[in-house]
Amino acid sequence: MTRTITVGVDGSPESRAATDWAAREARLRALPLKLLHVCEPAPGTGAQESGPETEYDRAERVLAEAAAELRVRHPAVEVITDRVTGAPVPALAEAADAAELLVLGSRGLGGLSGFILGSVSLNVIACTARPLVLVRAGEDAAGDPSATPPVRPVVVGLDIGAAEDTVLEFAFEAAARRGTALRVVHGWTQPAGEFRRFHGVELHASLARRQATALTDALRPWRLKFPDVKVIEASRCGGAAQVLVNASRDAALTVVGRRIRTGTLGAHIGHVTHAVLHHVLAPVAVVAHDR
């Protein structure tokens, strides 16, 4: 069965931005676009309760309006619709597992304040092993549908000590599809306290050279695999989360990894991914991996 780019649709501005981004992604990948609406029945009622507009009616209207708009804006993309009834998190997680990519909208606070990231988005991210993209309202959503968005880099965060092939492959492929550069960001920190005080500038320069060399070495096989992708290496002194957020200010897409954990404390997304989701204004792809 052909996988789809699946996007959550609810009629909100965030949803419209997500559907437009997902349509462009579907075109780049030559895949169908599935618009999914999750109907959450009100407590004590059925999914098709009576009233001027039932939840079923609203779902059908929202899906029809979104599909009609996308078919005008993106005529080359095959658009299909689907509606499911149930709790949002398990419904979206199940949809993600069956999709090539799940796309959701996320409301922005404006400026550099970042995302309002609800519990649904966070829990879906933590529950699925499939790649998921969050799109902020207004991200490339307005304007002439025939216009070409500005060429901006794809940005990916890399932990050299635990480089994950799944995350790097997603990022390189995203840059290759877009014909844009890939900025690979690595944050590192200096030793604290007395050691740094006695060695000062010389220590910093030596560490910087070693970290930059390690980044180059880690990326060498990927440059060979994707020779047409321009790679920008960014090895920076600082906390990984802040370095990645700063490097993503002009990103077309920021890619982060999420380690799949099955411990007694349950699923979680990690502090770097959490910071990026809240503070990077570009679409953010979260790619799960098991290392």
Residue frames relative to the residue before (quaternion, step in Angstrom):
aa qw qx qy qz dx dy dz
M 1.0000 0.0000 0.0000 0.0000 0.00 0.00 0.00
T 0.4679 -0.6895 0.4787 0.2767 3.59 -0.90 0.95
R 0.3683 -0.7107 0.5510 0.2358 3.55 -0.89 0.91
T 0.2870 -0.7608 0.5634 0.1464 3.53 -1.25 0.46
I 0.4019 -0.5613 0.6189 0.3747 3.47 -1.42 -0.02
T 0.0991 -0.8216 0.5612 0.0116 3.58 -0.51 1.17
V 0.0585 -0.8060 0.5890 -0.0004 3.57 -0.89 0.95
G 0.4291 -0.6885 0.5281 0.2508 3.54 -1.02 0.87
V 0.1007 -0.8127 0.5739 -0.0079 3.57 -0.78 1.09
D 0.1092 0.8034 -0.5813 0.0690 3.58 -0.85 0.97
G 0.6116 -0.5966 0.3361 0.3963 3.58 1.26 0.20
S 0.5379 0.6313 -0.4013 0.3886 3.61 1.24 -0.10
P 0.6487 -0.4949 0.3836 0.4326 3.62 -1.24 0.26
E 0.6228 0.5403 -0.3406 0.4518 3.58 1.05 -0.74
S 0.6512 0.5185 -0.3016 0.4649 3.54 1.02 -0.88
R 0.6558 0.5118 -0.3202 0.4533 3.59 0.96 -0.83
A 0.6302 0.5134 -0.3322 0.4783 3.59 1.03 -0.75
A 0.6606 0.5133 -0.3039 0.4558 3.57 0.97 -0.88
T 0.6658 0.4997 -0.3190 0.4530 3.60 0.92 -0.83
D 0.6431 0.5129 -0.3318 0.4618 3.58 1.00 -0.76
W 0.6442 0.5013 -0.3188 0.4818 3.60 0.97 -0.84
A 0.6682 0.5133 -0.3019 0.4460 3.57 0.91 -0.93
A 0.6202 0.5384 -0.3441 0.4552 3.60 1.07 -0.70
R 0.6526 0.4962 -0.3225 0.4731 3.59 0.95 -0.81
E 0.6433 0.5159 -0.3213 0.4657 3.57 1.04 -0.79
A 0.6349 0.5282 -0.3271 0.4593 3.58 0.99 -0.81
R 0.6411 0.5109 -0.3237 0.4725 3.59 1.02 -0.78
L 0.6535 0.5185 -0.3181 0.4504 3.60 0.93 -0.86
R 0.7470 0.3910 -0.2048 0.4971 3.57 1.04 -0.80
A 0.3429 -0.7494 0.4878 0.2879 3.61 1.31 -0.18
L 0.4673 0.6459 -0.4513 0.4009 3.56 0.94 1.02
P 0.5545 -0.5762 0.4598 0.3861 3.60 -1.19 0.38
L 0.3219 -0.7133 0.5908 0.1963 3.54 -1.28 0.53
K 0.1365 -0.7883 0.5967 0.0618 3.56 -0.74 1.08
L 0.2074 -0.7484 0.6206 0.1086 3.55 -0.88 1.03
L 0.0770 -0.8263 0.5576 -0.0172 3.57 -0.60 1.18
H 0.0780 -0.7699 0.6323 0.0371 3.55 -0.89 0.99
V 0.2071 -0.7693 0.5946 0.1078 3.57 -0.86 1.01
C 0.2053 -0.7662 0.6013 0.0959 3.57 -0.70 1.14
E 0.1102 -0.7841 0.6095 0.0392 3.55 -0.68 1.11
P 0.3313 -0.7721 0.4995 0.2110 3.62 -0.27 1.21
A 0.4891 -0.6356 0.5072 0.3155 3.56 -1.08 0.74
P 0.6162 -0.5601 0.3865 0.3965 3.62 -1.07 0.65
G 0.8368 0.2053 -0.1612 0.4812 3.55 -0.93 0.94
T 0.6941 0.4133 -0.2846 0.5162 3.60 1.28 0.16
G 0.5054 -0.6162 0.5045 0.3323 3.51 -1.29 0.24
A 0.6723 -0.5012 0.3558 0.4125 3.52 -1.28 0.13
Q 0.7647 0.3038 -0.1737 0.5411 3.60 1.17 -0.49
E 0.0578 0.8338 -0.5441 0.0735 3.60 0.81 0.99
S 0.5462 -0.6252 0.4467 0.3335 3.56 -1.20 0.52
G 0.3525 0.7148 -0.5557 0.2367 3.57 -1.26 0.41
P 0.7260 -0.4180 0.2940 0.4602 3.58 -1.28 0.10
E 0.7776 -0.0269 0.0151 0.6279 3.59 1.07 -0.73
T 0.2822 -0.7719 0.5472 0.1584 3.55 -0.45 1.18
E 0.6678 -0.4754 0.3787 0.4296 3.55 -1.29 0.22
Y 0.6168 0.5389 -0.3383 0.4633 3.57 1.08 -0.73
D 0.6591 0.5089 -0.3072 0.4607 3.58 0.92 -0.96
R 0.6598 0.5123 -0.3114 0.4530 3.56 0.91 -0.92
A 0.6373 0.5306 -0.3286 0.4520 3.58 0.95 -0.85
E 0.6693 0.4967 -0.2999 0.4640 3.55 0.90 -0.92
R 0.6554 0.5114 -0.3135 0.4590 3.59 0.99 -0.83
V 0.6663 0.5065 -0.3063 0.4536 3.58 0.86 -0.96
L 0.6705 0.4934 -0.2989 0.4664 3.58 0.92 -0.89
A 0.6646 0.5079 -0.3119 0.4506 3.59 0.91 -0.89
E 0.6618 0.5022 -0.3102 0.4622 3.59 0.95 -0.86
A 0.6651 0.4978 -0.3073 0.4642 3.59 0.93 -0.89
A 0.6629 0.5073 -0.3114 0.4540 3.59 0.93 -0.88
A 0.6506 0.5188 -0.3193 0.4534 3.59 0.95 -0.86
E 0.6613 0.5047 -0.3101 0.4603 3.59 0.93 -0.86
L 0.6846 0.4902 -0.2939 0.4523 3.57 0.91 -0.90
R 0.6380 0.5305 -0.3386 0.4437 3.58 1.02 -0.69
V 0.6283 0.4957 -0.3291 0.5013 3.57 1.22 -0.47
R 0.7265 0.4473 -0.2447 0.4608 3.57 0.83 -1.00
H 0.8015 0.1503 -0.0456 0.5771 3.59 1.05 -0.77
P 0.0653 -0.8655 0.4949 0.0416 3.61 0.57 1.11
A 0.6500 0.5364 -0.3269 0.4277 3.61 1.12 -0.47
V 0.6399 0.5375 -0.3173 0.4483 3.59 1.27 -0.27
E 0.3768 -0.6981 0.5623 0.2333 3.56 -0.94 0.91
V 0.1040 -0.8103 0.5766 0.0115 3.59 -0.65 1.15
I 0.0005 0.7735 -0.6335 0.0194 3.55 -0.88 1.01
T 0.2728 -0.7723 0.5556 0.1431 3.58 -1.15 0.54
D 0.0260 -0.7805 0.6247 -0.0042 3.52 -1.22 0.58
R 0.1008 -0.7774 0.6195 0.0407 3.54 -1.15 0.70
V 0.0214 -0.7876 0.6158 -0.0020 3.56 -0.91 0.93
T 0.3050 -0.7353 0.5776 0.1808 3.55 -1.23 0.52
G 0.5084 0.6369 -0.4730 0.3350 3.56 -0.89 0.92
A 0.7036 -0.4100 0.3434 0.4679 3.54 -1.31 -0.19
P 0.5748 -0.6552 0.3604 0.3325 3.61 -0.86 0.93
V 0.6823 0.5190 -0.3244 0.3999 3.61 0.76 -0.97
P 0.7229 0.4093 -0.2906 0.4749 3.65 0.64 -0.91
A 0.6201 0.5445 -0.3509 0.4425 3.60 1.07 -0.67
L 0.6962 0.4565 -0.2765 0.4801 3.59 0.90 -0.88
A 0.6262 0.5293 -0.3401 0.4605 3.58 1.05 -0.72
E 0.6414 0.5094 -0.3190 0.4768 3.57 1.01 -0.77
A 0.6416 0.5156 -0.3176 0.4708 3.58 1.02 -0.82
A 0.6319 0.5346 -0.3302 0.4537 3.60 1.02 -0.80
D 0.6575 0.5322 -0.3152 0.4302 3.57 0.94 -0.87
A 0.7161 0.4272 -0.2471 0.4935 3.57 1.16 -0.59
A 0.6593 0.5280 -0.2865 0.4521 3.59 1.30 -0.19
E 0.5469 -0.5540 0.5007 0.3785 3.52 -1.34 0.22
L 0.7773 -0.0663 0.0932 0.6187 3.54 1.10 -0.80
L 0.2004 -0.7490 0.6191 0.1249 3.58 -1.06 0.81
V 0.1187 -0.7895 0.6012 0.0331 3.56 -0.94 0.96
L 0.0290 -0.7913 0.6104 -0.0188 3.57 -0.92 0.99
G 0.4265 -0.6794 0.5326 0.2700 3.55 -1.21 0.51
S 0.0750 -0.7860 0.6127 0.0355 3.55 -1.20 0.56
R 0.4182 -0.7400 0.4727 0.2325 3.56 -0.77 1.03
G 0.2858 -0.7755 0.5453 0.1396 3.57 -0.89 1.00
L 0.4462 -0.6869 0.5136 0.2555 3.53 -1.21 0.60
G 0.5210 -0.6240 0.4252 0.3980 3.58 1.23 -0.35
G 0.8024 0.2340 -0.1930 0.5139 3.55 -1.24 0.51
L 0.7176 -0.3953 0.3138 0.4799 3.55 -0.91 -0.93
S 0.3943 0.7384 -0.4719 0.2766 3.57 1.23 0.27
G 0.4516 -0.7522 0.3911 0.2781 3.54 1.25 -0.41
F 0.7580 -0.3964 0.3024 0.4204 3.51 -1.32 -0.49
I 0.2720 -0.6140 0.6880 0.2751 3.45 -1.42 0.30
L 0.0595 -0.8315 0.5521 -0.0151 3.55 -0.22 1.25
G 0.2662 -0.8116 0.5027 0.1331 3.56 -0.34 1.26
S 0.6817 -0.4945 0.3570 0.4042 3.50 -1.34 0.25
V 0.5859 0.5735 -0.3840 0.4247 3.60 1.09 -0.60
S 0.6806 0.4878 -0.2988 0.4578 3.60 0.78 -1.01
L 0.6719 0.5071 -0.3039 0.4462 3.58 0.84 -0.97
N 0.6996 0.4700 -0.2805 0.4593 3.57 0.90 -0.89
V 0.6160 0.5181 -0.3588 0.4726 3.59 1.05 -0.61
I 0.6241 0.5360 -0.3349 0.4594 3.59 0.98 -0.85
A 0.7122 0.4677 -0.2601 0.4543 3.57 0.90 -0.95
C 0.7063 0.4990 -0.2605 0.4294 3.59 1.16 -0.53
T 0.7501 0.4130 -0.2218 0.4665 3.58 1.08 -0.55
A 0.3601 -0.7175 0.5566 0.2138 3.53 -1.19 0.65
R 0.5751 0.5835 -0.3767 0.4323 3.59 1.29 0.00
P 0.5891 -0.5643 0.4236 0.3937 3.62 -1.15 0.45
L 0.0756 -0.7848 0.6151 -0.0013 3.55 -1.08 0.84
V 0.1480 -0.7857 0.5964 0.0708 3.57 -1.01 0.84
L 0.1847 -0.7495 0.6270 0.1050 3.55 -1.02 0.90
V 0.1228 -0.7989 0.5885 0.0194 3.55 -0.86 1.05
R 0.3785 -0.7307 0.5308 0.2028 3.54 -0.86 1.04
A 0.5748 -0.5843 0.4421 0.3645 3.60 -1.07 0.70
G 0.7881 0.2993 -0.2384 0.4823 3.55 -0.94 0.95
E 0.5187 0.6486 -0.4207 0.3651 3.61 1.22 -0.21
D 0.8310 -0.1931 0.0822 0.5151 3.56 -0.34 1.32
A 0.4434 0.7325 -0.4326 0.2824 3.59 1.17 0.41
A 0.7354 0.4179 -0.2320 0.4803 3.59 1.10 -0.60
G 0.6435 0.5664 -0.3812 0.3462 3.52 -1.37 0.10
D 0.7542 -0.3844 0.2967 0.4420 3.50 -1.38 -0.12
P 0.4115 -0.7418 0.4636 0.2559 3.63 -0.60 1.07
S 0.6594 0.5015 -0.3196 0.4600 3.60 1.20 -0.37
A 0.5258 0.6488 -0.4107 0.3660 3.57 1.27 -0.23
T 0.3947 -0.7007 0.5435 0.2404 3.56 -1.14 0.64
P 0.4300 -0.7013 0.4952 0.2793 3.62 -0.71 1.02
P 0.6201 -0.5446 0.3949 0.4037 3.60 -1.11 0.55
V 0.4483 -0.6786 0.5070 0.2854 3.58 -1.03 0.76
R 0.0576 0.7898 -0.6024 0.1005 3.54 -0.50 1.24
P 0.5655 -0.6318 0.3964 0.3521 3.60 -1.07 0.53
V 0.4012 -0.5950 0.6187 0.3198 3.47 -1.39 0.28
V 0.1594 -0.7915 0.5863 0.0661 3.59 -0.94 0.89
V 0.0111 -0.7935 0.6085 -0.0053 3.57 -0.97 0.85
G 0.3426 -0.7204 0.5658 0.2086 3.54 -1.07 0.78
L 0.0859 -0.8109 0.5788 0.0052 3.56 -0.91 0.95
D 0.1938 -0.7233 0.6538 0.1083 3.53 -0.97 1.00
I 0.3659 -0.7741 0.4687 0.2170 3.57 -0.23 1.27
G 0.6732 0.5149 -0.3027 0.4359 3.58 1.01 -0.76
A 0.7895 0.1625 -0.0916 0.5847 3.58 1.22 -0.35
A 0.0593 0.8356 -0.5413 0.0720 3.56 0.90 0.96
E 0.1776 -0.8078 0.5592 0.0570 3.56 -0.79 1.07
D 0.4525 -0.7279 0.4521 0.2469 3.55 -0.60 1.19
T 0.6250 0.5652 -0.3483 0.4106 3.60 0.96 -0.82
V 0.6775 0.4883 -0.2840 0.4711 3.57 0.96 -0.91
L 0.6765 0.4906 -0.2962 0.4626 3.59 0.87 -0.92
E 0.6450 0.5140 -0.3341 0.4562 3.59 0.94 -0.78
F 0.6257 0.5265 -0.3378 0.4660 3.60 0.96 -0.81
A 0.6888 0.4906 -0.2833 0.4523 3.59 0.87 -0.96
F 0.6643 0.4906 -0.3130 0.4691 3.60 0.89 -0.88
E 0.6579 0.5005 -0.3174 0.4647 3.60 0.94 -0.82
A 0.6310 0.5319 -0.3352 0.4544 3.60 1.02 -0.77
A 0.6645 0.4860 -0.3012 0.4812 3.59 0.97 -0.83
A 0.6458 0.5264 -0.3238 0.4484 3.58 0.96 -0.84
R 0.6496 0.5196 -0.3219 0.4520 3.61 0.94 -0.85
R 0.7324 0.4357 -0.2258 0.4719 3.55 1.00 -0.87
G 0.3628 -0.7379 0.4897 0.2901 3.58 1.23 -0.29
T 0.5501 0.6039 -0.3872 0.4274 3.54 1.08 0.75
A 0.6338 -0.5394 0.3935 0.3905 3.56 -1.30 0.16
L 0.2843 -0.7118 0.6115 0.1964 3.52 -1.33 0.38
R 0.1589 -0.7732 0.6095 0.0729 3.57 -0.71 1.10
V 0.1321 -0.7970 0.5881 0.0379 3.57 -0.56 1.20
V 0.1401 -0.8336 0.5343 -0.0003 3.54 -0.50 1.29
H 0.0025 -0.7808 0.6239 -0.0330 3.54 -0.92 1.01
G 0.1526 -0.7904 0.5890 0.0710 3.57 -0.76 1.06
W 0.0050 -0.7980 0.6022 -0.0225 3.55 -0.98 0.83
T 0.2847 -0.7690 0.5531 0.1468 3.56 -1.18 0.53
Q 0.4690 -0.6615 0.5146 0.2787 3.55 -1.26 0.54
P 0.5959 -0.5111 0.4539 0.4216 3.58 -1.26 0.28
A 0.3993 -0.7388 0.4974 0.2174 3.56 -1.02 0.78
G 0.8176 0.3780 -0.2046 0.3831 3.51 -1.44 0.05
E 0.8788 -0.0998 0.0687 0.4616 3.51 -1.18 -0.79
F 0.6291 0.5555 -0.3495 0.4166 3.58 0.95 -0.85
R 0.6831 0.4730 -0.2905 0.4746 3.57 0.89 -0.91
R 0.6374 0.5551 -0.3349 0.4164 3.60 0.96 -0.83
F 0.7211 0.4481 -0.2578 0.4613 3.59 0.95 -0.84
H 0.7501 0.3966 -0.2212 0.4807 3.60 1.11 -0.57
G 0.1720 -0.8804 0.4357 0.0734 3.56 1.29 -0.37
V 0.8682 -0.0507 0.0655 0.4893 3.51 -1.06 -0.97
E 0.6364 0.5433 -0.3354 0.4328 3.58 0.95 -0.83
L 0.6442 0.5130 -0.3183 0.4696 3.58 0.97 -0.84
H 0.6561 0.5236 -0.3164 0.4419 3.57 0.89 -0.94
A 0.6720 0.4999 -0.2997 0.4569 3.59 0.90 -0.91
S 0.6525 0.5149 -0.3121 0.4601 3.57 1.00 -0.83
L 0.6555 0.5009 -0.3070 0.4745 3.57 0.95 -0.88
A 0.6392 0.5374 -0.3255 0.4435 3.57 0.95 -0.87
R 0.6591 0.5009 -0.3115 0.4666 3.59 0.94 -0.85
R 0.6679 0.5040 -0.3096 0.4517 3.59 0.90 -0.90
Q 0.6704 0.4954 -0.3058 0.4600 3.57 0.92 -0.87
A 0.6447 0.5141 -0.3228 0.4646 3.60 0.99 -0.81
T 0.6511 0.5103 -0.3131 0.4665 3.58 0.99 -0.80
A 0.6439 0.5220 -0.3177 0.4604 3.56 1.00 -0.83
L 0.6349 0.5196 -0.3260 0.4697 3.59 1.04 -0.76
T 0.6430 0.5203 -0.3166 0.4643 3.58 0.95 -0.87
D 0.6600 0.5112 -0.3062 0.4575 3.58 0.93 -0.89
A 0.6636 0.5166 -0.3078 0.4450 3.59 0.96 -0.88
L 0.7305 0.4428 -0.2358 0.4634 3.57 1.07 -0.73
R 0.4530 0.7275 -0.4418 0.2654 3.60 1.20 -0.33
P 0.7030 0.4439 -0.3127 0.4593 3.68 0.74 -0.85
W 0.6417 0.5242 -0.3312 0.4513 3.59 1.11 -0.57
R 0.5948 0.5387 -0.3583 0.4772 3.58 1.13 -0.57
L 0.6550 0.5017 -0.3092 0.4730 3.59 1.04 -0.76
K 0.6700 0.5024 -0.2945 0.4604 3.58 1.03 -0.79
F 0.7807 0.1840 -0.0854 0.5910 3.59 1.11 -0.73
P 0.0535 -0.8660 0.4961 0.0335 3.60 0.57 1.12
D 0.6753 0.5082 -0.3030 0.4402 3.61 1.14 -0.49
V 0.5965 0.5572 -0.3658 0.4471 3.60 1.27 -0.12
K 0.3334 -0.7185 0.5762 0.2017 3.56 -0.79 1.02
V 0.1565 -0.8048 0.5703 0.0509 3.58 -0.70 1.11
I 0.1293 -0.7627 0.6314 0.0542 3.54 -0.90 1.01
E 0.2009 -0.7959 0.5631 0.0950 3.56 -0.54 1.18
A 0.0218 -0.8021 0.5958 -0.0345 3.56 -0.81 1.05
S 0.0211 0.7813 -0.6183 0.0825 3.54 -0.16 1.35
R 0.0286 0.8369 -0.5379 0.0968 3.57 -0.42 1.25
C 0.4311 -0.6635 0.5454 0.2766 3.54 -1.12 0.72
G 0.5578 0.5799 -0.4484 0.3891 3.56 -0.75 1.06
G 0.6815 -0.4639 0.3658 0.4320 3.54 -1.32 0.14
A 0.5899 -0.6264 0.3777 0.3420 3.56 -0.92 0.91
A 0.6620 0.5208 -0.3188 0.4346 3.59 0.90 -0.89
Q 0.7130 0.4516 -0.2744 0.4609 3.59 0.75 -1.00
V 0.6179 0.5409 -0.3461 0.4537 3.59 1.01 -0.75
L 0.6851 0.4800 -0.2863 0.4672 3.58 0.93 -0.89
V 0.6254 0.5250 -0.3392 0.4672 3.60 0.98 -0.77
N 0.6695 0.5015 -0.3014 0.4576 3.60 0.89 -0.94
A 0.6965 0.4837 -0.2742 0.4535 3.59 0.98 -0.84
S 0.6769 0.5179 -0.2776 0.4432 3.59 1.25 -0.31
R 0.3760 0.7672 -0.4685 0.2247 3.60 1.23 0.09
D 0.7739 0.2709 -0.1691 0.5469 3.61 1.10 -0.57
A 0.3573 0.7829 -0.4551 0.2287 3.59 1.22 0.37
A 0.4084 -0.6459 0.5817 0.2786 3.52 -1.26 0.55
L 0.7653 -0.0559 0.0825 0.6359 3.54 1.16 -0.74
T 0.1583 -0.7618 0.6199 0.1018 3.56 -1.02 0.82
V 0.1747 -0.8005 0.5710 0.0507 3.56 -0.81 1.06
V 0.0217 0.7826 -0.6208 0.0412 3.55 -0.89 1.00
G 0.4055 -0.7055 0.5265 0.2462 3.54 -1.23 0.46
R 0.1145 -0.7490 0.6442 0.1043 3.51 -1.32 0.37
R 0.3286 -0.7565 0.5328 0.1891 3.53 -0.61 1.14
I 0.3819 -0.7124 0.5426 0.2285 3.56 -0.88 0.97
R 0.0132 -0.7993 0.5994 -0.0405 3.55 -0.65 1.14
T 0.1367 -0.8001 0.5814 0.0562 3.56 -1.04 0.80
G 0.3119 0.7869 -0.4794 0.2314 3.58 1.17 0.56
T 0.7255 -0.4522 0.3061 0.4189 3.53 -1.32 0.06
L 0.6435 0.5253 -0.3327 0.4465 3.60 1.16 -0.44
G 0.5292 -0.6583 0.4003 0.3554 3.59 1.26 -0.02
A 0.7035 -0.4707 0.3418 0.4083 3.51 -1.38 0.02
H 0.0872 0.7651 -0.6375 0.0247 3.55 -1.17 0.60
I 0.4889 -0.7231 0.4284 0.2335 3.54 -1.20 0.47
G 0.5325 -0.6453 0.4124 0.3605 3.62 1.19 -0.10
H 0.5668 -0.6599 0.3769 0.3182 3.57 -0.99 0.84
V 0.6299 0.5224 -0.3543 0.4526 3.63 1.03 -0.66
T 0.6650 0.4880 -0.3006 0.4789 3.58 0.87 -0.92
H 0.6315 0.5366 -0.3288 0.4530 3.58 0.97 -0.84
A 0.6694 0.4952 -0.3015 0.4646 3.61 0.89 -0.89
V 0.6541 0.5090 -0.3161 0.4616 3.58 0.93 -0.86
L 0.6484 0.5270 -0.3206 0.4462 3.59 0.92 -0.86
H 0.7218 0.4478 -0.2489 0.4653 3.57 1.00 -0.76
H 0.8291 0.3038 -0.1101 0.4563 3.60 0.99 -0.73
V 0.6142 0.5066 -0.3731 0.4763 3.62 1.17 -0.14
L 0.3619 -0.7749 0.4851 0.1824 3.56 -0.73 1.09
A 0.5853 0.5637 -0.3713 0.4493 3.60 1.19 -0.41
P 0.6317 -0.4605 0.4207 0.4603 3.60 -1.25 0.13
V 0.1842 -0.7833 0.5892 0.0736 3.54 -1.06 0.86
A 0.1836 -0.7644 0.6114 0.0910 3.56 -0.85 1.05
V 0.1413 -0.7679 0.6213 0.0666 3.55 -0.87 1.02
V 0.0872 -0.8154 0.5723 -0.0084 3.55 -0.56 1.21
A 0.2988 -0.7767 0.5308 0.1601 3.57 -0.53 1.18
H 0.0232 0.7733 -0.6335 0.0138 3.54 -1.17 0.67
D 0.4333 -0.7449 0.4646 0.2037 3.58 -1.16 0.53
R 0.4657 0.6739 -0.4649 0.3359 3.62 1.18 0.25
